Amino acid sequence: GGLDQVISVVLAPEELRWLNLDHRAGFLLSLVDGVSTIEELLDISGMTRLDALRILATLREQRAILLSTR
């Protein structure tokens, strides 16, 4: 999908604990507010776009986040 999709966290905090997230994934996940788009998160993360997109792809595969259109 496009970078204009909105990201939402779909797991409860106690479920996120079991994902063994590294500090970068945890930081990126902390930026997810259910309103910001992928593009916006890439801009504010301070990470390279490729690294941030890889982390978001992993979080999506782990079913921790959901992507949706506005």
PDB file of N, CA, C and O in Angstrom, chain B, residues numbered from 101:
ATOM      1  N   GLY B 101       0.795  -1.184   0.000  1.00  0.00           N
ATOM      2  CA  GLY B 101       0.000   0.000   0.000  1.00  0.00           C
ATOM      3  C   GLY B 101       0.839   1.250   0.000  1.00  0.00           C
ATOM      4  O   GLY B 101       2.069   1.197   0.007  1.00  0.00           O
ATOM      5  N   GLY B 102       0.166   2.363  -0.008  1.00  0.00           N
ATOM      6  CA  GLY B 102       0.842   3.647  -0.046  1.00  0.00           C
ATOM      7  C   GLY B 102       1.295   4.122   1.316  1.00  0.00           C
ATOM      8  O   GLY B 102       0.908   3.569   2.346  1.00  0.00           O
ATOM      9  N   LEU B 103       2.114   5.148   1.310  1.00  0.00           N
ATOM     10  CA  LEU B 103       2.637   5.708   2.545  1.00  0.00           C
ATOM     11  C   LEU B 103       1.639   6.613   3.236  1.00  0.00           C
ATOM     12  O   LEU B 103       1.941   7.172   4.291  1.00  0.00           O
ATOM     13  N   ASP B 104       0.439   6.770   2.656  1.00  0.00           N
ATOM     14  CA  ASP B 104      -0.594   7.594   3.274  1.00  0.00           C
ATOM     15  C   ASP B 104      -1.531   6.773   4.159  1.00  0.00           C
ATOM     16  O   ASP B 104      -2.548   7.282   4.631  1.00  0.00           O
ATOM     17  N   GLN B 105      -1.189   5.505   4.382  1.00  0.00           N
ATOM     18  CA  GLN B 105      -1.999   4.667   5.258  1.00  0.00           C
ATOM     19  C   GLN B 105      -1.740   5.032   6.716  1.00  0.00           C
ATOM     20  O   GLN B 105      -0.622   5.389   7.088  1.00  0.00           O
ATOM     21  N   VAL B 106      -2.773   4.941   7.525  1.00  0.00           N
ATOM     22  CA  VAL B 106      -2.686   5.224   8.948  1.00  0.00           C
ATOM     23  C   VAL B 106      -2.328   3.930   9.679  1.00  0.00           C
ATOM     24  O   VAL B 106      -2.812   2.851   9.335  1.00  0.00           O
ATOM     25  N   ILE B 107      -1.473   4.060  10.694  1.00  0.00           N
ATOM     26  CA  ILE B 107      -1.026   2.902  11.467  1.00  0.00           C
ATOM     27  C   ILE B 107      -1.686   2.930  12.842  1.00  0.00           C
ATOM     28  O   ILE B 107      -1.721   3.966  13.506  1.00  0.00           O
ATOM     29  N   SER B 108      -2.208   1.776  13.259  1.00  0.00           N
ATOM     30  CA  SER B 108      -2.791   1.630  14.595  1.00  0.00           C
ATOM     31  C   SER B 108      -2.184   0.416  15.275  1.00  0.00           C
ATOM     32  O   SER B 108      -1.894  -0.590  14.628  1.00  0.00           O
ATOM     33  N   VAL B 109      -1.997   0.515  16.577  1.00  0.00           N
ATOM     34  CA  VAL B 109      -1.551  -0.631  17.370  1.00  0.00           C
ATOM     35  C   VAL B 109      -2.780  -1.469  17.681  1.00  0.00           C
ATOM     36  O   VAL B 109      -3.797  -0.936  18.127  1.00  0.00           O
ATOM     37  N   VAL B 110      -2.699  -2.767  17.454  1.00  0.00           N
ATOM     38  CA  VAL B 110      -3.867  -3.616  17.672  1.00  0.00           C
ATOM     39  C   VAL B 110      -3.667  -4.626  18.802  1.00  0.00           C
ATOM     40  O   VAL B 110      -4.593  -5.360  19.149  1.00  0.00           O
ATOM     41  N   LEU B 111      -2.470  -4.665  19.374  1.00  0.00           N
ATOM     42  CA  LEU B 111      -2.231  -5.555  20.505  1.00  0.00           C
ATOM     43  C   LEU B 111      -2.272  -4.765  21.804  1.00  0.00           C
ATOM     44  O   LEU B 111      -1.907  -3.590  21.849  1.00  0.00           O
ATOM     45  N   ALA B 112      -2.722  -5.430  22.852  1.00  0.00           N
ATOM     46  CA  ALA B 112      -2.714  -4.817  24.180  1.00  0.00           C
ATOM     47  C   ALA B 112      -1.267  -4.734  24.677  1.00  0.00           C
ATOM     48  O   ALA B 112      -0.429  -5.529  24.252  1.00  0.00           O
ATOM     49  N   PRO B 113      -0.962  -3.788  25.569  1.00  0.00           N
ATOM     50  CA  PRO B 113       0.410  -3.649  26.074  1.00  0.00           C
ATOM     51  C   PRO B 113       1.000  -4.947  26.630  1.00  0.00           C
ATOM     52  O   PRO B 113       2.186  -5.215  26.437  1.00  0.00           O
ATOM     53  N   GLU B 114       0.196  -5.744  27.311  1.00  0.00           N
ATOM     54  CA  GLU B 114       0.716  -7.005  27.864  1.00  0.00           C
ATOM     55  C   GLU B 114       1.041  -8.023  26.762  1.00  0.00           C
ATOM     56  O   GLU B 114       1.889  -8.896  26.948  1.00  0.00           O
ATOM     57  N   GLU B 115       0.366  -7.904  25.625  1.00  0.00           N
ATOM     58  CA  GLU B 115       0.673  -8.785  24.488  1.00  0.00           C
ATOM     59  C   GLU B 115       1.936  -8.327  23.764  1.00  0.00           C
ATOM     60  O   GLU B 115       2.687  -9.152  23.244  1.00  0.00           O
ATOM     61  N   LEU B 116       2.172  -7.025  23.728  1.00  0.00           N
ATOM     62  CA  LEU B 116       3.371  -6.491  23.081  1.00  0.00           C
ATOM     63  C   LEU B 116       4.633  -6.968  23.775  1.00  0.00           C
ATOM     64  O   LEU B 116       5.676  -7.127  23.141  1.00  0.00           O
ATOM     65  N   ARG B 117       4.541  -7.193  25.052  1.00  0.00           N
ATOM     66  CA  ARG B 117       5.688  -7.646  25.836  1.00  0.00           C
ATOM     67  C   ARG B 117       6.271  -8.948  25.292  1.00  0.00           C
ATOM     68  O   ARG B 117       7.479  -9.170  25.383  1.00  0.00           O
ATOM     69  N   TRP B 118       5.436  -9.799  24.735  1.00  0.00           N
ATOM     70  CA  TRP B 118       5.867 -11.112  24.258  1.00  0.00           C
ATOM     71  C   TRP B 118       6.528 -11.069  22.885  1.00  0.00           C
ATOM     72  O   TRP B 118       7.007 -12.099  22.409  1.00  0.00           O
ATOM     73  N   LEU B 119       6.566  -9.920  22.244  1.00  0.00           N
ATOM     74  CA  LEU B 119       7.144  -9.815  20.901  1.00  0.00           C
ATOM     75  C   LEU B 119       8.668  -9.684  20.897  1.00  0.00           C
ATOM     76  O   LEU B 119       9.285  -9.769  19.836  1.00  0.00           O
ATOM     77  N   ASN B 120       9.285  -9.480  22.061  1.00  0.00           N
ATOM     78  CA  ASN B 120      10.739  -9.299  22.148  1.00  0.00           C
ATOM     79  C   ASN B 120      11.228  -8.211  21.197  1.00  0.00           C
ATOM     80  O   ASN B 120      12.115  -8.445  20.375  1.00  0.00           O
ATOM     81  N   LEU B 121      10.648  -7.032  21.314  1.00  0.00           N
ATOM     82  CA  LEU B 121      11.022  -5.909  20.458  1.00  0.00           C
ATOM     83  C   LEU B 121      12.357  -5.320  20.891  1.00  0.00           C
ATOM     84  O   LEU B 121      12.635  -5.209  22.085  1.00  0.00           O
ATOM     85  N   ASP B 122      13.182  -4.943  19.919  1.00  0.00           N
ATOM     86  CA  ASP B 122      14.395  -4.218  20.276  1.00  0.00           C
ATOM     87  C   ASP B 122      14.024  -2.755  20.541  1.00  0.00           C
ATOM     88  O   ASP B 122      12.880  -2.350  20.336  1.00  0.00           O
ATOM     89  N   HIS B 123      14.992  -1.976  20.995  1.00  0.00           N
ATOM     90  CA  HIS B 123      14.696  -0.600  21.390  1.00  0.00           C
ATOM     91  C   HIS B 123      14.197   0.249  20.222  1.00  0.00           C
ATOM     92  O   HIS B 123      13.380   1.149  20.420  1.00  0.00           O
ATOM     93  N   ARG B 124      14.677  -0.025  19.010  1.00  0.00           N
ATOM     94  CA  ARG B 124      14.241   0.762  17.862  1.00  0.00           C
ATOM     95  C   ARG B 124      12.795   0.439  17.499  1.00  0.00           C
ATOM     96  O   ARG B 124      12.021   1.344  17.185  1.00  0.00           O
ATOM     97  N   ALA B 125      12.427  -0.819  17.536  1.00  0.00           N
ATOM     98  CA  ALA B 125      11.041  -1.206  17.249  1.00  0.00           C
ATOM     99  C   ALA B 125      10.110  -0.657  18.328  1.00  0.00           C
ATOM    100  O   ALA B 125       9.010  -0.191  18.031  1.00  0.00           O
ATOM    101  N   GLY B 126      10.557  -0.715  19.573  1.00  0.00           N
ATOM    102  CA  GLY B 126       9.753  -0.171  20.670  1.00  0.00           C
ATOM    103  C   GLY B 126       9.547   1.321  20.532  1.00  0.00           C
ATOM    104  O   GLY B 126       8.455   1.831  20.783  1.00  0.00           O
ATOM    105  N   PHE B 127      10.607   2.028  20.130  1.00  0.00           N
ATOM    106  CA  PHE B 127      10.490   3.466  19.925  1.00  0.00           C
ATOM    107  C   PHE B 127       9.522   3.780  18.796  1.00  0.00           C
ATOM    108  O   PHE B 127       8.648   4.634  18.942  1.00  0.00           O
ATOM    109  N   LEU B 128       9.676   3.093  17.672  1.00  0.00           N
ATOM    110  CA  LEU B 128       8.794   3.340  16.532  1.00  0.00           C
ATOM    111  C   LEU B 128       7.347   3.027  16.903  1.00  0.00           C
ATOM    112  O   LEU B 128       6.431   3.762  16.533  1.00  0.00           O
ATOM    113  N   LEU B 129       7.150   1.943  17.630  1.00  0.00           N
ATOM    114  CA  LEU B 129       5.801   1.573  18.063  1.00  0.00           C
ATOM    115  C   LEU B 129       5.223   2.636  19.001  1.00  0.00           C
ATOM    116  O   LEU B 129       4.016   2.875  18.999  1.00  0.00           O
ATOM    117  N   SER B 130       6.075   3.265  19.795  1.00  0.00           N
ATOM    118  CA  SER B 130       5.593   4.305  20.709  1.00  0.00           C
ATOM    119  C   SER B 130       5.098   5.547  19.965  1.00  0.00           C
ATOM    120  O   SER B 130       4.337   6.341  20.519  1.00  0.00           O
ATOM    121  N   LEU B 131       5.527   5.715  18.718  1.00  0.00           N
ATOM    122  CA  LEU B 131       5.084   6.855  17.911  1.00  0.00           C
ATOM    123  C   LEU B 131       3.726   6.620  17.245  1.00  0.00           C
ATOM    124  O   LEU B 131       3.089   7.562  16.772  1.00  0.00           O
ATOM    125  N   VAL B 132       3.296   5.378  17.213  1.00  0.00           N
ATOM    126  CA  VAL B 132       2.030   5.035  16.551  1.00  0.00           C
ATOM    127  C   VAL B 132       0.878   5.530  17.416  1.00  0.00           C
ATOM    128  O   VAL B 132       0.738   5.140  18.575  1.00  0.00           O
ATOM    129  N   ASP B 133       0.052   6.402  16.828  1.00  0.00           N
ATOM    130  CA  ASP B 133      -1.045   7.002  17.587  1.00  0.00           C
ATOM    131  C   ASP B 133      -2.428   6.748  16.978  1.00  0.00           C
ATOM    132  O   ASP B 133      -3.436   7.230  17.495  1.00  0.00           O
ATOM    133  N   GLY B 134      -2.469   6.001  15.894  1.00  0.00           N
ATOM    134  CA  GLY B 134      -3.751   5.717  15.263  1.00  0.00           C
ATOM    135  C   GLY B 134      -4.247   6.833  14.361  1.00  0.00           C
ATOM    136  O   GLY B 134      -5.332   6.730  13.788  1.00  0.00           O
ATOM    137  N   VAL B 135      -3.462   7.906  14.225  1.00  0.00           N
ATOM    138  CA  VAL B 135      -3.835   9.050  13.404  1.00  0.00           C
ATOM    139  C   VAL B 135      -2.762   9.338  12.351  1.00  0.00           C
ATOM    140  O   VAL B 135      -3.077   9.730  11.228  1.00  0.00           O
ATOM    141  N   SER B 136      -1.505   9.143  12.720  1.00  0.00           N
ATOM    142  CA  SER B 136      -0.390   9.459  11.836  1.00  0.00           C
ATOM    143  C   SER B 136      -0.255   8.422  10.722  1.00  0.00           C
ATOM    144  O   SER B 136      -0.540   7.238  10.902  1.00  0.00           O
ATOM    145  N   THR B 137       0.182   8.905   9.582  1.00  0.00           N
ATOM    146  CA  THR B 137       0.397   8.020   8.436  1.00  0.00           C
ATOM    147  C   THR B 137       1.808   7.433   8.488  1.00  0.00           C
ATOM    148  O   THR B 137       2.649   7.864   9.276  1.00  0.00           O
ATOM    149  N   ILE B 138       2.040   6.458   7.644  1.00  0.00           N
ATOM    150  CA  ILE B 138       3.380   5.879   7.530  1.00  0.00           C
ATOM    151  C   ILE B 138       4.371   6.976   7.198  1.00  0.00           C
ATOM    152  O   ILE B 138       5.438   7.048   7.810  1.00  0.00           O
ATOM    153  N   GLU B 139       4.047   7.821   6.255  1.00  0.00           N
ATOM    154  CA  GLU B 139       4.933   8.913   5.847  1.00  0.00           C
ATOM    155  C   GLU B 139       5.285   9.811   7.027  1.00  0.00           C
ATOM    156  O   GLU B 139       6.444  10.190   7.196  1.00  0.00           O
ATOM    157  N   GLU B 140       4.304  10.148   7.830  1.00  0.00           N
ATOM    158  CA  GLU B 140       4.543  11.009   8.985  1.00  0.00           C
ATOM    159  C   GLU B 140       5.446  10.323  10.009  1.00  0.00           C
ATOM    160  O   GLU B 140       6.337  10.953  10.578  1.00  0.00           O
ATOM    161  N   LEU B 141       5.214   9.033  10.241  1.00  0.00           N
ATOM    162  CA  LEU B 141       6.066   8.307  11.179  1.00  0.00           C
ATOM    163  C   LEU B 141       7.497   8.207  10.673  1.00  0.00           C
ATOM    164  O   LEU B 141       8.445   8.301  11.453  1.00  0.00           O
ATOM    165  N   LEU B 142       7.651   8.018   9.374  1.00  0.00           N
ATOM    166  CA  LEU B 142       8.995   7.975   8.799  1.00  0.00           C
ATOM    167  C   LEU B 142       9.699   9.304   9.019  1.00  0.00           C
ATOM    168  O   LEU B 142      10.894   9.330   9.310  1.00  0.00           O
ATOM    169  N   ASP B 143       8.977  10.402   8.885  1.00  0.00           N
ATOM    170  CA  ASP B 143       9.555  11.734   9.054  1.00  0.00           C
ATOM    171  C   ASP B 143       9.992  12.006  10.498  1.00  0.00           C
ATOM    172  O   ASP B 143      11.047  12.600  10.722  1.00  0.00           O
ATOM    173  N   ILE B 144       9.200  11.581  11.462  1.00  0.00           N
ATOM    174  CA  ILE B 144       9.505  11.915  12.858  1.00  0.00           C
ATOM    175  C   ILE B 144      10.361  10.877  13.571  1.00  0.00           C
ATOM    176  O   ILE B 144      10.844  11.129  14.674  1.00  0.00           O
ATOM    177  N   SER B 145      10.552   9.719  12.958  1.00  0.00           N
ATOM    178  CA  SER B 145      11.270   8.642  13.644  1.00  0.00           C
ATOM    179  C   SER B 145      12.760   8.923  13.811  1.00  0.00           C
ATOM    180  O   SER B 145      13.372   8.449  14.768  1.00  0.00           O
ATOM    181  N   GLY B 146      13.350   9.683  12.897  1.00  0.00           N
ATOM    182  CA  GLY B 146      14.782   9.920  12.954  1.00  0.00           C
ATOM    183  C   GLY B 146      15.604   8.759  12.423  1.00  0.00           C
ATOM    184  O   GLY B 146      16.833   8.793  12.469  1.00  0.00           O
ATOM    185  N   MET B 147      14.933   7.736  11.923  1.00  0.00           N
ATOM    186  CA  MET B 147      15.603   6.571  11.347  1.00  0.00           C
ATOM    187  C   MET B 147      15.669   6.722   9.836  1.00  0.00           C
ATOM    188  O   MET B 147      14.965   7.544   9.249  1.00  0.00           O
ATOM    189  N   THR B 148      16.523   5.921   9.218  1.00  0.00           N
ATOM    190  CA  THR B 148      16.481   5.901   7.763  1.00  0.00           C
ATOM    191  C   THR B 148      15.146   5.318   7.346  1.00  0.00           C
ATOM    192  O   THR B 148      14.566   4.507   8.068  1.00  0.00           O
ATOM    193  N   ARG B 149      14.665   5.720   6.207  1.00  0.00           N
ATOM    194  CA  ARG B 149      13.360   5.236   5.735  1.00  0.00           C
ATOM    195  C   ARG B 149      13.358   3.714   5.620  1.00  0.00           C
ATOM    196  O   ARG B 149      12.391   3.055   6.002  1.00  0.00           O
ATOM    197  N   LEU B 150      14.439   3.169   5.095  1.00  0.00           N
ATOM    198  CA  LEU B 150      14.517   1.730   4.905  1.00  0.00           C
ATOM    199  C   LEU B 150      14.443   0.987   6.235  1.00  0.00           C
ATOM    200  O   LEU B 150      13.708   0.007   6.354  1.00  0.00           O
ATOM    201  N   ASP B 151      15.195   1.441   7.233  1.00  0.00           N
ATOM    202  CA  ASP B 151      15.161   0.791   8.544  1.00  0.00           C
ATOM    203  C   ASP B 151      13.770   0.872   9.171  1.00  0.00           C
ATOM    204  O   ASP B 151      13.255  -0.120   9.687  1.00  0.00           O
ATOM    205  N   ALA B 152      13.169   2.056   9.121  1.00  0.00           N
ATOM    206  CA  ALA B 152      11.838   2.224   9.707  1.00  0.00           C
ATOM    207  C   ALA B 152      10.801   1.372   8.982  1.00  0.00           C
ATOM    208  O   ALA B 152       9.934   0.774   9.619  1.00  0.00           O
ATOM    209  N   LEU B 153      10.884   1.315   7.659  1.00  0.00           N
ATOM    210  CA  LEU B 153       9.934   0.490   6.899  1.00  0.00           C
ATOM    211  C   LEU B 153      10.119  -0.990   7.196  1.00  0.00           C
ATOM    212  O   LEU B 153       9.141  -1.736   7.260  1.00  0.00           O
ATOM    213  N   ARG B 154      11.353  -1.418   7.376  1.00  0.00           N
ATOM    214  CA  ARG B 154      11.601  -2.824   7.740  1.00  0.00           C
ATOM    215  C   ARG B 154      10.972  -3.152   9.088  1.00  0.00           C
ATOM    216  O   ARG B 154      10.338  -4.195   9.254  1.00  0.00           O
ATOM    217  N   ILE B 155      11.156  -2.249  10.047  1.00  0.00           N
ATOM    218  CA  ILE B 155      10.578  -2.468  11.375  1.00  0.00           C
ATOM    219  C   ILE B 155       9.058  -2.491  11.295  1.00  0.00           C
ATOM    220  O   ILE B 155       8.420  -3.350  11.904  1.00  0.00           O
ATOM    221  N   LEU B 156       8.475  -1.561  10.555  1.00  0.00           N
ATOM    222  CA  LEU B 156       7.013  -1.551  10.410  1.00  0.00           C
ATOM    223  C   LEU B 156       6.518  -2.826   9.732  1.00  0.00           C
ATOM    224  O   LEU B 156       5.473  -3.359  10.106  1.00  0.00           O
ATOM    225  N   ALA B 157       7.252  -3.314   8.745  1.00  0.00           N
ATOM    226  CA  ALA B 157       6.863  -4.561   8.072  1.00  0.00           C
ATOM    227  C   ALA B 157       6.899  -5.729   9.057  1.00  0.00           C
ATOM    228  O   ALA B 157       6.014  -6.584   9.047  1.00  0.00           O
ATOM    229  N   THR B 158       7.914  -5.760   9.896  1.00  0.00           N
ATOM    230  CA  THR B 158       8.013  -6.827  10.904  1.00  0.00           C
ATOM    231  C   THR B 158       6.868  -6.732  11.905  1.00  0.00           C
ATOM    232  O   THR B 158       6.268  -7.746  12.262  1.00  0.00           O
ATOM    233  N   LEU B 159       6.564  -5.521  12.357  1.00  0.00           N
ATOM    234  CA  LEU B 159       5.455  -5.339  13.294  1.00  0.00           C
ATOM    235  C   LEU B 159       4.127  -5.760  12.669  1.00  0.00           C
ATOM    236  O   LEU B 159       3.257  -6.307  13.346  1.00  0.00           O
ATOM    237  N   ARG B 160       3.986  -5.503  11.391  1.00  0.00           N
ATOM    238  CA  ARG B 160       2.763  -5.916  10.691  1.00  0.00           C
ATOM    239  C   ARG B 160       2.696  -7.437  10.582  1.00  0.00           C
ATOM    240  O   ARG B 160       1.635  -8.027  10.785  1.00  0.00           O
ATOM    241  N   GLU B 161       3.819  -8.072  10.264  1.00  0.00           N
ATOM    242  CA  GLU B 161       3.856  -9.534  10.193  1.00  0.00           C
ATOM    243  C   GLU B 161       3.537 -10.158  11.548  1.00  0.00           C
ATOM    244  O   GLU B 161       2.928 -11.225  11.618  1.00  0.00           O
ATOM    245  N   GLN B 162       3.947  -9.491  12.617  1.00  0.00           N
ATOM    246  CA  GLN B 162       3.669  -9.981  13.970  1.00  0.00           C
ATOM    247  C   GLN B 162       2.259  -9.632  14.429  1.00  0.00           C
ATOM    248  O   GLN B 162       1.858  -9.968  15.543  1.00  0.00           O
ATOM    249  N   ARG B 163       1.513  -8.957  13.562  1.00  0.00           N
ATOM    250  CA  ARG B 163       0.135  -8.548  13.839  1.00  0.00           C
ATOM    251  C   ARG B 163       0.023  -7.610  15.043  1.00  0.00           C
ATOM    252  O   ARG B 163      -0.955  -7.639  15.790  1.00  0.00           O
ATOM    253  N   ALA B 164       1.062  -6.772  15.208  1.00  0.00           N
ATOM    254  CA  ALA B 164       1.053  -5.784  16.276  1.00  0.00           C
ATOM    255  C   ALA B 164       0.422  -4.483  15.807  1.00  0.00           C
ATOM    256  O   ALA B 164      -0.125  -3.726  16.608  1.00  0.00           O
ATOM    257  N   ILE B 165       0.500  -4.222  14.488  1.00  0.00           N
ATOM    258  CA  ILE B 165      -0.074  -3.003  13.950  1.00  0.00           C
ATOM    259  C   ILE B 165      -1.016  -3.345  12.794  1.00  0.00           C
ATOM    260  O   ILE B 165      -0.950  -4.424  12.203  1.00  0.00           O
ATOM    261  N   LEU B 166      -1.876  -2.403  12.502  1.00  0.00           N
ATOM    262  CA  LEU B 166      -2.815  -2.524  11.402  1.00  0.00           C
ATOM    263  C   LEU B 166      -2.697  -1.273  10.551  1.00  0.00           C
ATOM    264  O   LEU B 166      -2.634  -0.159  11.072  1.00  0.00           O
ATOM    265  N   LEU B 167      -2.668  -1.459   9.243  1.00  0.00           N
ATOM    266  CA  LEU B 167      -2.612  -0.334   8.302  1.00  0.00           C
ATOM    267  C   LEU B 167      -3.991  -0.131   7.710  1.00  0.00           C
ATOM    268  O   LEU B 167      -4.659  -1.093   7.329  1.00  0.00           O
ATOM    269  N   SER B 168      -4.417   1.116   7.632  1.00  0.00           N
ATOM    270  CA  SER B 168      -5.720   1.414   7.047  1.00  0.00           C
ATOM    271  C   SER B 168      -5.658   2.741   6.306  1.00  0.00           C
ATOM    272  O   SER B 168      -4.788   3.571   6.566  1.00  0.00           O
ATOM    273  N   THR B 169      -6.573   2.926   5.398  1.00  0.00           N
ATOM    274  CA  THR B 169      -6.643   4.185   4.650  1.00  0.00           C
ATOM    275  C   THR B 169      -7.463   5.183   5.450  1.00  0.00           C
ATOM    276  O   THR B 169      -8.310   4.814   6.264  1.00  0.00           O
ATOM    277  N   ARG B 170      -7.191   6.451   5.198  1.00  0.00           N
ATOM    278  CA  ARG B 170      -7.928   7.516   5.922  1.00  0.00           C
ATOM    279  C   ARG B 170      -9.349   7.580   5.474  1.00  0.00           C
ATOM    280  O   ARG B 170     -10.115   8.407   5.968  1.00  0.00           O
TER     281      ARG B 170
END
